[in-house]
């Protein structure tokens, strides 16, 4: 079991699910990054304390091992000198050192495993932090692109596609009308009227009546 108590409301495993429902993914990721960063800081502090404690246990274990070896050598020396009582005392102290060494060794092994577990969790959290940070950068850039696109559409979409398009369309219609009038007059001059009538001055009564009607319609008749 991990020795780190999870304090985040959102884990990386559930972040994607929350992102799909969030209206502001950057804000949501910032909350995740803040919680993860706080957890990393606390875990790093705990890792440093655990590491110092583990080194202390190892030192106690090794000192007890050295004490055990030393008392054994003293017992041998005492026996060689014929001092059995001193040898017994040395062997008794050796047994105490041996027991102490075994105890500290067990504590050190437990501490080493916990330290390894803590290190793995730290590495996992740092990796999660980096993944979430990369996601934040992506969503931040994506939202900025969307905002700029909306601004562009607001400025050039409605204005360019509405008022300006209408203005150019009216101008085009007006020019087309003028071109049509000029083309009609040109066709009329080229062959629409009998040139012989034009030279002799003969007039057609029906034509004259229609001409007067057109003048009145155009505001030229009196």
N, C-alpha and C positions, 0 to 999 in steps of 0.2 A: 504494500500500500504506500502511496506517495506521502511524504512527510509534509508536503505543501498543502495548505488549506485553500481551496479555490474560493476567491472572493469576488470574482467577476460575475455580473448578471448574464453576460453573453460570452460564450466560448466560440472559438474559431469554427468548430463543427456546426454551430447553429447560426453563424454570422450570415451566411448566404441566404438562409431562409428569412432572416430578419430584414436583409437588404431588399428582398423582393417586395416586402410590405411597407418599406419606409419611404416617406416622401422626401427625406433629406438623408441620402446614404452617407454623405461626407460627415455629417454630424454624428450619425450612428457609429461610424468607424472611429471617429475621434474619441467617443466614449469608450469603445473597446480598447483603443490604444492607451488611453489614460489608465484604465483598470489594469491592463497588462503591464504597463510601465511601473505602476505602483507595486505590483506583485513581484516584478523582476528586482526592483530595488530592495524589497524586504527579503527576498530569497538570496540575493547576493550578500546582504548583511548576515543572514543566518548561515550561509555557506562559509563565510569568513570565520565566524565564531565556531562553527562545527569543525572547520579545518584546524584551528588552533587547539581545540579540545582534543581532537583526534591525535595530534602530534604530542600533546601532553600524555595521553594514555600510552602511546607507543614508547615514549621515553620512560615512563614508569615500568612498563613491561620489560624493556631491555635492561634497565637498572636492576630489576629483580633477578633477571637471568644472570647478570654479571655477579650479583651478590651470591647466588646459588653456586656458581662455579668457584668463586673465591672461597666459600666455606668448605666446599669439597676438597680443595687443595690444602686448606688449613687442617682438615681432619687427617689427610694423608701425612702431612708433615708431623702432626702430633703423634700419630701411631708410630712413625719411624723413630720418633724420639722417646717412645715408650710412655707417652702421656695419654692414656686411654680416656681419662676424664675430660681432658681438653678436646679430644677427638669427638666424644659424645656431645659436648656443647656445640662444637662446630657443625656436626651433623644435624643437631636439632635446629640450629639457625638456618642450615641449608634447606631443611624441610619447610620452614616458614617462608623462606625466600621462594622456594619452588611453588608453594601454594599461592603466594602473592603474584608471582609471574603468570600463573595460569589464569588468575582472576583478571589481571590487567590485559592479558592477551585477548580474553573473551570480550572485554569491554571495547578494546581497540578494534576487533573484527566487526563488532556491531556498529561502531562508529564509522568505520571505513565503508561498510555497505550503505549506511544512511547517507554518508557524504557522496557516494557514487550515485545514489538515487536522486539526491538533491541536485547534483551536477547535470544529470540527464533531464530533470525537469526544467532546470534553468535553460539548457540548450533548446528544449522544446518551446519554451515560452519566447525565447529570443527569435526562434524561427517563425513562430506564430505572429510575433510583433512585426517582423519584416514582411511577411505575406500580407498582413492587414495594411501595413503602410503602403505597399505597392498598390493594393486595391484602392486605398484612399487617393493616391496620386492619379490613378486611372479615372475614378469617378469624378474627381475634382476637375480634371481636364475635360471630361465628357460633359459635365454640367456647364463649364465655361463655354464650350463650343455651342451648346444649346442656347445659352443666354445671348451670345453674339449672333447666332442665327436668327433668334427672335427679334433682336434689335435691327438687324439688317432687313428682315421681312417687314417690320413696322415702318422703317424709314423708306425703303425702296419698293416694297411690295404694293402697299396701298397707294402711295403717291405716284410711283412710276406706272403702275398698272391701271390706275384709276384716272386721275386728273390729266396727267400727261398723255395717256393713250387717248382719252376723249378729245383733248385739244388737237392732237395730230389727226385724229379721225375726222373732225369737223373741217380742219384745214384741207385735208385731202378731198373731202366731198365738195368743198367750195371750188378748189382748183379744177376738179373734174367737171363741174358745171360750166366754168369759164371756158375750158377746153372744148366742151360740147357746143357752146354758143359760137365760138370762133370757127369750129369745123363746119357748122351749119351755114354760116354766112359765106364761107369760102365755097362750099358746094353750090350755094344759090347763085353766086357771082359767075361761077364757071359754067353753069348750064341749066340752072333752074328757071330762067326767064328767057322768053323768045327774043333774041337780039334784034330781029327785024322790027318788031313792035317797038322796041326801045329806040330805034333810029327814026321811024316815021312818026312817032309820038301818038300812034293810035292807042285808044284806051278801051279796056273791057269794062262795062258797067258793073258786072258781078265782082270783078277783081277790085274795082275802086271801092265798092261798098264794103267788102271784107277788109280792105286796107284801112278804111275809116274806123271800122270796128276794132281792129287791132290797135290803132292809135289811141282810141278812147280807153281801151283796156290798159294800155301802157301809160295813160295820163298825158298823151301828146296831142289828143284831138281837142277841137274846140267847138 
